């Protein structure tokens, strides 16, 4: 295994752990997208371009769009934005 692949594997572990501990749903989706992109790079390094394209398209593309639209439908993005606005307003008083 090359050094580049080892670094990518380390990034995968960091992404997996940080998704578990993330409290913000939007950040979790962004971390999941980066996980899928890193995984697609690993598939390219392993000389499997068909899996890399599938991982990039489905993992980072379609699934993330579905997650974003779900958060928008349930108004989770707006709720988290309002929470941060209220915290900022409390410090002003």
Residue frames as a rotation matrix with the C-alpha (Angstrom) as fourth column:
UNK 1
0.585 0.811 0.000 0.00
0.811 -0.585 0.000 0.00
0.000 0.000 -1.000 0.00
UNK 2
-0.218 -0.691 0.690 1.42
0.652 -0.629 -0.424 3.36
0.726 0.358 0.587 -0.96
UNK 3
-0.840 -0.165 -0.517 1.72
0.511 -0.561 -0.652 6.37
-0.182 -0.812 0.555 1.31
UNK 4
-0.825 0.565 0.014 -1.03
-0.496 -0.735 0.462 8.17
0.271 0.374 0.887 -0.62
UNK 5
-0.096 0.812 -0.576 -3.45
-0.038 0.575 0.817 5.30
0.995 0.100 -0.024 -0.03
UNK 6
-0.375 -0.097 -0.922 -2.56
0.862 0.330 -0.385 5.21
0.342 -0.939 -0.040 3.66
UNK 7
-0.984 0.028 -0.178 -3.28
0.036 -0.936 -0.350 8.93
-0.177 -0.351 0.920 3.95
UNK 8
-0.508 0.849 -0.148 -6.62
-0.563 -0.197 0.803 8.43
0.652 0.491 0.578 2.22
UNK 9
-0.079 0.447 -0.891 -7.48
0.474 0.803 0.361 5.59
0.877 -0.394 -0.276 4.60
UNK 10
-0.730 -0.235 -0.642 -6.67
0.681 -0.318 -0.660 7.90
-0.049 -0.919 0.392 7.52
UNK 11
-0.890 0.455 -0.008 -9.01
-0.449 -0.876 0.178 10.52
0.074 0.162 0.984 6.09
UNK 12
-0.236 0.829 -0.507 -11.73
-0.153 0.484 0.862 7.86
0.960 0.281 0.013 5.81
UNK 13
-0.272 0.085 -0.959 -11.36
0.848 0.492 -0.197 7.01
0.455 -0.867 -0.205 9.49
UNK 14
-0.930 -0.097 -0.354 -11.45
0.265 -0.845 -0.465 10.71
-0.254 -0.527 0.811 10.44
UNK 15
-0.688 0.723 -0.068 -14.59
-0.556 -0.465 0.689 11.25
0.466 0.512 0.722 8.34
UNK 16
-0.137 0.655 -0.743 -16.33
0.250 0.749 0.613 8.22
0.958 -0.102 -0.267 9.84
UNK 17
-0.435 -0.079 -0.897 -15.59
0.895 0.068 -0.440 9.31
0.096 -0.995 0.041 13.40
UNK 18
-0.971 0.023 -0.239 -16.46
0.025 -0.981 -0.194 12.97
-0.238 -0.195 0.951 12.81
UNK 19
-0.491 0.864 -0.108 -19.85
-0.309 -0.058 0.949 12.08
0.814 0.499 0.296 11.26
UNK 20
-0.097 0.445 -0.890 -20.66
0.694 0.672 0.260 10.14
0.714 -0.592 -0.374 14.42
UNK 21
-0.357 -0.144 -0.923 -19.86
0.896 -0.332 -0.295 13.07
-0.264 -0.932 0.248 16.70
UNK 22
-0.933 0.012 0.360 -21.25
0.155 -0.888 0.432 15.90
0.325 0.459 0.827 14.59
UNK 23
-0.545 0.764 -0.345 -24.26
0.463 -0.068 -0.883 17.64
-0.699 -0.642 -0.317 16.14
UNK 24
-0.184 0.430 -0.884 -25.12
-0.616 -0.751 -0.238 19.68
-0.766 0.500 0.403 13.05
UNK 25
0.409 0.444 0.797 -27.03
0.258 0.781 -0.568 17.73
-0.875 0.438 0.205 10.38
UNK 26
0.971 -0.057 -0.232 -25.74
-0.234 -0.429 -0.872 19.86
-0.050 0.901 -0.430 7.54
UNK 27
0.106 -0.992 0.066 -22.13
-0.985 -0.096 0.141 19.26
-0.134 -0.080 -0.988 8.60
UNK 28
-0.089 -0.082 0.993 -22.82
-0.262 0.963 0.056 15.53
-0.961 -0.255 -0.107 8.79
UNK 29
0.821 0.433 0.372 -24.01
0.249 0.314 -0.916 15.50
-0.514 0.845 0.150 5.18
UNK 30
0.761 -0.594 -0.262 -20.95
-0.623 -0.555 -0.551 17.43
0.182 0.582 -0.793 4.02
UNK 31
-0.164 -0.822 0.545 -18.66
-0.863 0.387 0.324 15.04
-0.477 -0.418 -0.773 5.85
UNK 32
0.243 0.344 0.907 -20.52
0.091 0.923 -0.375 12.10
-0.966 0.173 0.193 4.29
UNK 33
0.990 0.092 -0.109 -19.99
-0.088 -0.203 -0.975 13.65
-0.112 0.975 -0.193 0.85
UNK 34
0.296 -0.952 -0.082 -16.26
-0.948 -0.282 -0.145 13.96
0.115 0.121 -0.986 1.50
UNK 35
-0.118 -0.257 0.959 -16.20
-0.481 0.860 0.172 10.34
-0.869 -0.441 -0.225 2.70
UNK 36
0.669 0.460 0.583 -17.75
0.260 0.591 -0.764 9.22
-0.696 0.663 0.276 -0.60
UNK 37
0.893 -0.379 -0.243 -15.33
-0.415 -0.484 -0.770 11.31
0.174 0.789 -0.589 -2.66
UNK 38
-0.032 -0.932 0.360 -12.33
-0.969 0.118 0.219 9.92
-0.246 -0.342 -0.907 -0.79
UNK 39
0.059 0.135 0.989 -13.68
-0.134 0.983 -0.126 6.42
-0.989 -0.125 0.076 -1.27
UNK 40
0.947 0.292 0.136 -14.03
0.100 0.136 -0.986 7.02
-0.307 0.947 0.100 -5.01
UNK 41
0.483 -0.855 -0.189 -10.38
-0.851 -0.407 -0.333 8.15
0.208 0.322 -0.924 -5.15
UNK 42
-0.224 -0.532 0.817 -9.39
-0.694 0.675 0.249 4.95
-0.684 -0.511 -0.520 -3.37
UNK 43
0.536 0.477 0.697 -11.33
0.151 0.758 -0.635 2.92
-0.831 0.445 0.334 -5.95
UNK 44
0.927 -0.269 -0.261 -9.41
-0.343 -0.329 -0.880 4.67
0.151 0.905 -0.397 -8.73
UNK 45
0.041 -0.969 0.242 -6.11
-0.998 -0.030 0.046 3.85
-0.038 -0.244 -0.969 -6.98
UNK 46
-0.228 -0.046 0.973 -7.22
-0.335 0.942 -0.034 0.22
-0.914 -0.333 -0.230 -6.79
UNK 47
-0.906 -0.195 -0.376 -7.78
-0.395 0.067 0.916 0.29
-0.153 0.978 -0.138 -10.57
UNK 48
-0.544 0.820 0.179 -11.53
0.812 0.568 -0.133 -0.08
-0.210 0.073 -0.975 -10.40
UNK 49
-0.998 0.052 -0.031 -12.90
-0.058 -0.969 0.241 2.92
-0.017 0.242 0.970 -12.29
UNK 50
-0.381 0.921 -0.079 -16.43
0.140 0.142 0.980 1.54
0.914 0.363 -0.183 -12.59
UNK 51
0.156 0.395 -0.905 -16.82
0.946 0.205 0.252 1.43
0.285 -0.896 -0.341 -8.81
UNK 52
-0.707 -0.482 -0.518 -15.21
0.612 -0.783 -0.106 4.87
-0.354 -0.392 0.849 -8.51
UNK 53
-0.867 0.438 0.238 -17.75
-0.129 -0.659 0.741 6.42
0.482 0.611 0.628 -10.88
UNK 54
0.010 0.912 -0.410 -20.62
0.413 0.370 0.832 4.69
0.911 -0.178 -0.372 -9.10
UNK 55
-0.097 -0.126 -0.987 -19.37
0.995 -0.042 -0.092 5.80
-0.030 -0.991 0.130 -5.69
UNK 56
-0.927 -0.292 -0.237 -18.97
0.285 -0.956 0.062 9.39
-0.245 -0.010 0.969 -6.83
UNK 57
-0.703 0.696 0.144 -22.34
-0.173 -0.363 0.916 9.51
0.690 0.619 0.376 -8.58
UNK 58
0.216 0.852 -0.476 -24.44
0.333 0.394 0.857 7.69
0.918 -0.344 -0.199 -6.01
UNK 59
0.033 -0.256 -0.966 -22.54
0.987 0.160 -0.009 8.31
0.157 -0.953 0.257 -2.78
UNK 60
-0.711 -0.408 -0.572 -21.56
0.526 -0.849 -0.050 11.93
-0.466 -0.337 0.818 -3.17
UNK 61
-0.953 0.293 0.082 -24.17
-0.126 -0.625 0.771 12.95
0.277 0.724 0.632 -5.74
UNK 62
-0.261 0.953 -0.156 -27.60
-0.044 0.150 0.988 11.42
0.964 0.265 0.002 -5.52
UNK 63
0.051 0.280 -0.959 -27.62
0.875 0.451 0.178 10.44
0.482 -0.847 -0.222 -1.85
UNK 64
-0.734 -0.385 -0.559 -26.40
0.624 -0.706 -0.333 13.86
-0.266 -0.594 0.759 -0.73
UNK 65
-0.841 0.504 0.196 -29.02
-0.273 -0.708 0.651 15.61
0.467 0.494 0.734 -2.84
UNK 66
0.028 0.872 -0.488 -31.68
0.290 0.461 0.839 13.43
0.957 -0.165 -0.240 -1.24
UNK 67
-0.190 -0.167 -0.968 -30.33
0.979 0.040 -0.199 14.27
0.071 -0.985 0.156 2.22
UNK 68
-0.969 -0.206 -0.135 -30.30
0.213 -0.976 -0.041 18.01
-0.123 -0.068 0.990 1.44
UNK 69
-0.550 0.828 0.105 -33.86
-0.287 -0.306 0.908 17.92
0.784 0.469 0.406 0.09
UNK 70
0.095 0.567 -0.818 -35.03
0.671 0.571 0.473 15.98
0.735 -0.594 -0.326 3.14
UNK 71
-0.523 -0.345 -0.779 -33.49
0.827 -0.426 -0.367 18.53
-0.206 -0.836 0.509 5.49
UNK 72
-0.976 0.198 0.090 -35.15
-0.152 -0.918 0.367 21.30
0.155 0.345 0.926 3.52
UNK 73
-0.274 0.936 -0.219 -38.55
0.008 0.230 0.973 19.55
0.962 0.265 -0.070 3.61
UNK 74
0.277 0.378 -0.883 -38.48
0.834 0.362 0.417 19.00
0.477 -0.852 -0.215 7.35
UNK 75
0.716 -0.003 0.699 -37.13
-0.071 -0.995 0.068 22.53
0.695 -0.099 -0.712 7.85
UNK 76
0.723 -0.518 -0.457 -34.11
0.674 0.384 0.631 21.23
-0.151 -0.764 0.627 9.77
UNK 77
-0.262 -0.848 0.461 -31.76
0.882 -0.404 -0.242 23.63
0.391 0.344 0.854 8.02
UNK 78
0.006 0.349 0.937 -33.87
-0.005 -0.937 0.349 26.65
1.000 -0.007 -0.004 8.99
UNK 79
0.921 0.361 -0.145 -34.25
0.115 0.104 0.988 25.43
0.372 -0.927 0.054 12.60
UNK 80
0.344 -0.873 -0.347 -30.49
0.929 0.261 0.263 25.09
-0.139 -0.413 0.900 13.06
UNK 81
-0.409 -0.451 0.793 -29.95
0.607 -0.783 -0.133 28.52
0.682 0.427 0.594 11.51
UNK 82
0.433 0.653 0.621 -32.50
-0.121 -0.641 0.758 30.04
0.893 -0.404 -0.199 13.92
UNK 83
0.854 -0.161 -0.495 -30.75
0.517 0.374 0.770 28.39
0.061 -0.914 0.402 16.87
UNK 84
-0.168 -0.986 -0.003 -27.42
0.985 -0.168 -0.036 29.94
0.035 -0.009 0.999 15.91
UNK 85
-0.259 0.149 0.954 -29.11
0.266 -0.939 0.219 33.31
0.928 0.311 0.204 15.39
UNK 86
0.788 0.605 0.112 -30.67
0.027 -0.216 0.976 33.16
0.615 -0.766 -0.186 18.87
UNK 87
0.516 -0.681 -0.519 -27.31
0.845 0.307 0.437 32.31
-0.139 -0.664 0.734 20.44
UNK 88
-0.465 -0.714 0.523 -25.77
0.797 -0.595 -0.103 35.30
0.385 0.370 0.846 18.69
UNK 89
0.082 0.599 0.797 -28.59
0.047 -0.801 0.597 37.59
0.995 -0.012 -0.094 19.83
UNK 90
0.852 0.244 -0.462 -28.22
0.432 0.169 0.886 36.53
0.294 -0.955 0.038 23.47
UNK 91
0.004 -0.944 -0.330 -24.60
0.993 -0.034 0.110 37.65
-0.115 -0.329 0.937 23.50
UNK 92
-0.380 -0.110 0.918 -25.56
0.494 -0.863 0.101 41.13
0.782 0.493 0.382 22.24
UNK 93
0.592 0.772 0.232 -27.76
0.207 -0.424 0.882 41.98
0.779 -0.473 -0.411 25.24
